[in-house]
């Protein structure tokens, strides 16, 4: 079974599928302890790889190389990849999709923003003419073999949001995402216009969308929830706190609490589990 088919079957299940945003191999190692699906967040990757905001700096070879490393370490996890606008040109978008599918990505998200792009929860977003985006999307859909394709709109005008969501749902894309949804009522309205097409909801701390549980999202008819930045923001807060404490302690490292603290042993054990994941799953032995 292909990675795309596995994710598609998961999405078709009765509950909302959570995909956790990861930004490097270490955050993915921790996420893999808790969830079986990851979202390769453009916000997180731009921050961790370049130290820059998510406004279009990502070069596609860097993203492909990162996904290849992820798939090597996590052979049985879902990997949904943010490819922004397909890196501008439709031909590049198709080339990237071919490469990602070849190395084992489960799916991609392709947005309709025009450059300079913005984080989906930022102000000032602009979108391509719908016909231009649909042409790019159709080329990507014709290129993929079994990769899950999420069609995303960043429209902000209320009429345009519903119009684009309906048009995206009419394509062969597997899932529709309207990013920056501002209320539960708008989730209901979007759910109505996309019909039976699976719907994805993006949650980001401090973003424009309401904070909802997986149970609440399931009740609203949301099929997939991506959590773009919990690992990145938690790391930001924890590192800031740890270094402030270290400075106050005149450089003396804290005592590691063996129950819940992280030291060299805990960290090494986490990374050793990545080696274990690469081993074949045990097969039944016949008599």
C-alpha positions as CSV (number, residue, x, y, z in Angstrom):
1,X,0.0,0.0,0.0
2,X,1.3,3.4,-0.9
3,X,1.8,6.2,1.6
4,X,-0.8,8.3,-0.2
5,X,-3.4,5.5,0.0
6,X,-2.7,4.9,3.7
7,X,-3.3,8.6,4.4
8,X,-6.4,8.7,2.2
9,X,-7.8,5.7,4.1
10,X,-7.1,7.4,7.4
11,X,-8.8,10.6,6.3
12,X,-11.9,8.6,5.3
13,X,-12.3,7.2,8.8
14,X,-15.0,8.5,11.2
15,X,-12.8,10.7,13.3
16,X,-10.7,13.8,12.6
17,X,-7.1,12.9,11.7
18,X,-4.5,15.0,13.6
19,X,-1.2,15.8,11.9
20,X,1.4,17.4,14.1
21,X,3.7,20.1,12.7
22,X,7.4,19.3,12.9
23,X,10.3,21.6,12.0
24,X,13.4,19.4,12.3
25,X,14.4,15.8,13.0
26,X,14.4,16.2,16.7
27,X,10.9,17.7,16.9
28,X,9.7,14.8,14.6
29,X,11.3,12.3,17.0
30,X,9.3,13.6,19.8
31,X,6.1,14.0,17.8
32,X,6.4,10.3,16.7
33,X,6.2,9.3,20.3
34,X,2.7,10.7,20.5
35,X,1.1,10.7,17.0
36,X,1.2,8.6,13.9
37,X,1.0,11.6,11.5
38,X,3.2,14.6,10.9
39,X,2.7,17.9,9.0
40,X,5.9,19.3,7.5
41,X,5.1,22.9,8.3
42,X,6.4,25.7,6.1
43,X,6.2,28.1,9.0
44,X,8.4,25.8,11.1
45,X,10.8,24.9,8.4
46,X,11.4,28.5,7.4
47,X,12.0,29.4,11.1
48,X,14.3,26.4,11.8
49,X,16.2,26.1,8.6
50,X,16.7,29.7,7.6
51,X,15.8,31.7,10.8
52,X,13.3,33.6,8.7
53,X,9.5,34.2,8.7
54,X,7.2,32.2,6.5
55,X,6.9,34.7,3.6
56,X,8.4,32.7,0.7
57,X,12.0,32.1,1.4
58,X,11.9,28.3,1.2
59,X,13.8,26.7,-1.6
60,X,12.2,23.5,-2.8
61,X,15.4,21.3,-2.8
62,X,15.8,22.1,0.9
63,X,12.3,21.0,1.6
64,X,12.6,17.8,-0.4
65,X,15.8,16.9,1.3
66,X,14.2,17.4,4.7
67,X,11.2,15.2,3.8
68,X,13.6,12.5,2.6
69,X,15.4,12.5,6.0
70,X,12.0,12.3,7.7
71,X,10.9,9.4,5.7
72,X,14.1,7.6,6.3
73,X,13.7,7.9,10.1
74,X,9.9,7.4,10.2
75,X,8.9,4.8,7.6
76,X,5.4,4.2,9.0
77,X,4.2,7.7,9.7
78,X,1.9,9.9,7.6
79,X,3.9,12.9,6.1
80,X,1.8,15.8,4.8
81,X,4.1,18.4,3.2
82,X,3.4,22.1,2.9
83,X,4.7,23.2,-0.6
84,X,3.4,26.8,-0.4
85,X,2.4,27.9,-3.9
86,X,4.4,25.1,-5.6
87,X,7.4,27.4,-5.6
88,X,5.8,29.8,-8.1
89,X,5.8,28.0,-11.4
90,X,3.4,25.1,-12.3
91,X,6.3,23.1,-13.8
92,X,8.3,23.4,-10.6
93,X,5.3,22.4,-8.6
94,X,4.9,19.3,-10.7
95,X,8.6,18.5,-10.4
96,X,8.5,18.9,-6.6
97,X,5.4,16.7,-6.4
98,X,7.1,14.0,-8.4
99,X,10.1,14.1,-6.2
100,X,8.2,14.1,-3.0
101,X,6.1,11.1,-4.0
102,X,9.2,9.2,-5.1
103,X,10.8,9.6,-1.7
104,X,7.7,8.7,0.2
105,X,5.7,11.7,1.1
106,X,2.0,11.0,1.9
107,X,0.6,14.2,0.6
108,X,1.1,17.9,-0.2
109,X,-0.8,21.2,0.4
110,X,-0.8,23.6,-2.6
111,X,-2.1,27.1,-1.9
112,X,-3.5,29.8,-4.2
113,X,-1.5,32.7,-2.7
114,X,0.5,35.2,-4.9
115,X,3.9,36.4,-4.0
116,X,5.0,37.9,-1.7
117,X,3.2,35.2,0.2
118,X,2.2,35.3,3.9
119,X,1.6,32.8,6.7
120,X,-2.0,31.7,6.4
121,X,-2.9,33.4,9.6
122,X,-1.2,36.7,8.8
123,X,-2.8,39.9,7.4
124,X,-2.1,41.1,3.9
125,X,-2.6,37.9,2.0
126,X,-3.3,38.1,-1.7
127,X,-4.5,35.3,-4.0
128,X,-3.9,34.4,-7.6
129,X,-6.8,34.6,-10.1
130,X,-8.8,31.5,-9.6
131,X,-8.3,30.3,-13.1
132,X,-4.5,30.5,-12.8
133,X,-4.5,28.5,-9.5
134,X,-6.9,25.9,-10.9
135,X,-4.6,25.4,-13.9
136,X,-1.7,24.8,-11.6
137,X,-3.7,22.5,-9.4
138,X,-4.8,20.5,-12.4
139,X,-1.2,20.0,-13.6
140,X,-0.2,18.8,-10.1
141,X,-3.2,16.4,-10.0
142,X,-2.3,15.0,-13.4
143,X,1.3,14.6,-12.2
144,X,0.8,12.8,-8.9
145,X,0.3,9.0,-8.9
146,X,-1.3,8.3,-5.5
147,X,-0.1,11.3,-3.5
148,X,-2.8,13.0,-1.4
149,X,-3.3,16.6,-2.7
150,X,-4.9,19.2,-0.5
151,X,-6.2,22.3,-2.4
152,X,-5.8,25.4,-0.2
153,X,-7.3,28.8,-0.6
154,X,-6.1,31.9,1.4
155,X,-9.0,34.1,0.2
156,X,-10.2,36.6,2.8
157,X,-13.2,38.1,1.1
158,X,-16.3,36.3,2.4
159,X,-17.9,35.7,-1.0
160,X,-14.6,34.7,-2.5
161,X,-13.9,32.2,0.3
162,X,-17.1,30.3,-0.4
163,X,-16.7,30.5,-4.2
164,X,-13.2,29.2,-4.2
165,X,-14.0,26.5,-1.7
166,X,-16.8,25.2,-3.9
167,X,-14.5,25.3,-7.0
168,X,-11.7,23.5,-5.2
169,X,-14.1,20.8,-4.0
170,X,-15.2,20.3,-7.6
171,X,-11.7,19.2,-8.7
172,X,-10.0,15.9,-8.1
173,X,-8.1,17.2,-5.1
174,X,-8.5,14.9,-2.2
175,X,-9.0,17.5,0.5
176,X,-10.0,21.2,0.7
177,X,-8.4,23.7,3.1
178,X,-9.6,27.2,3.7
179,X,-6.8,28.8,5.9
180,X,-7.4,31.4,8.5
181,X,-11.0,30.4,9.2
182,X,-12.2,32.8,11.9
183,X,-15.2,31.1,13.5
184,X,-17.1,27.9,14.0
185,X,-19.9,29.3,12.0
186,X,-17.5,29.7,9.0
187,X,-16.4,26.1,9.4
188,X,-20.1,25.1,9.0
189,X,-20.5,27.4,6.0
190,X,-17.4,26.0,4.3
191,X,-18.4,22.4,5.2
192,X,-21.7,23.0,3.4
193,X,-20.3,24.3,0.2
194,X,-17.6,21.6,-0.2
195,X,-20.2,18.9,0.0
196,X,-18.7,15.4,0.5
197,X,-15.1,16.5,-0.1
198,X,-12.9,16.0,2.9
199,X,-12.2,19.2,4.8
200,X,-8.9,20.2,6.6
201,X,-8.6,22.7,9.4
202,X,-5.4,24.5,10.3
203,X,-4.8,25.4,14.0
204,X,-1.9,27.6,15.0
205,X,-1.4,29.1,18.5
206,X,-2.2,32.8,18.4
207,X,-3.7,32.5,14.9
208,X,-7.0,33.7,13.6
209,X,-8.9,30.4,14.0
210,X,-10.8,29.2,17.1
211,X,-9.1,26.6,19.4
212,X,-11.1,23.4,18.9
213,X,-10.7,19.9,20.2
214,X,-10.7,16.9,17.8
215,X,-14.1,15.9,19.1
216,X,-15.5,19.3,18.3
217,X,-13.9,19.2,14.9
218,X,-15.4,15.8,14.2
219,X,-18.8,17.1,15.1
220,X,-18.3,20.0,12.6
221,X,-17.4,17.5,9.8
222,X,-13.7,18.3,9.7
223,X,-11.7,15.3,8.4
224,X,-8.1,16.5,9.0
225,X,-6.6,18.9,11.6
226,X,-3.1,20.1,11.1
227,X,-1.3,21.6,14.1
228,X,1.4,23.7,12.5
229,X,3.5,25.0,15.3
230,X,3.1,23.3,18.7
231,X,6.6,21.8,18.7
232,X,8.2,25.0,17.5
233,X,6.5,27.3,20.0
234,X,7.0,24.8,22.9
235,X,10.7,24.7,22.0
236,X,10.9,28.5,21.8
237,X,9.3,28.8,25.3
238,X,11.4,26.0,26.8
239,X,14.7,27.1,25.4
240,X,14.1,30.7,26.4
241,X,13.2,29.6,30.0
242,X,16.1,27.2,30.3
243,X,18.7,29.7,29.1
244,X,17.3,32.5,31.4
245,X,17.6,30.0,34.3
246,X,21.1,29.1,33.3
247,X,22.1,32.8,33.2
248,X,20.6,33.4,36.7
249,X,22.4,30.3,38.0
250,X,25.8,31.7,36.8
251,X,26.1,29.0,34.3
252,X,25.5,26.0,36.6
253,X,23.4,23.3,34.9
254,X,20.3,22.2,36.7
255,X,20.0,18.7,38.3
256,X,18.2,16.4,36.0
257,X,15.1,14.9,37.6
258,X,15.1,11.2,36.5
259,X,11.3,11.1,36.6
260,X,10.6,13.8,34.0
261,X,13.7,15.7,33.3
262,X,15.7,15.5,30.0
263,X,19.4,14.8,30.1
264,X,21.8,12.9,27.9
265,X,20.3,9.5,28.7
266,X,16.7,10.5,27.9
267,X,17.8,12.2,24.7
268,X,19.9,9.3,23.5
269,X,17.0,6.9,24.2
270,X,14.7,9.0,22.1
271,X,17.0,8.9,19.1
272,X,17.8,5.2,19.5
273,X,14.1,4.6,18.9
274,X,14.5,6.1,15.5
275,X,17.0,3.3,14.7
276,X,14.5,0.7,15.9
277,X,11.8,2.1,13.6
278,X,14.0,1.3,10.6
279,X,13.9,-2.4,11.4
280,X,11.3,-4.5,9.6
281,X,8.2,-5.2,11.5
282,X,8.1,-8.8,12.8
283,X,6.3,-11.3,10.7
284,X,4.3,-14.2,11.9
285,X,6.2,-17.5,11.9
286,X,4.4,-20.5,10.4
287,X,4.6,-23.9,12.0
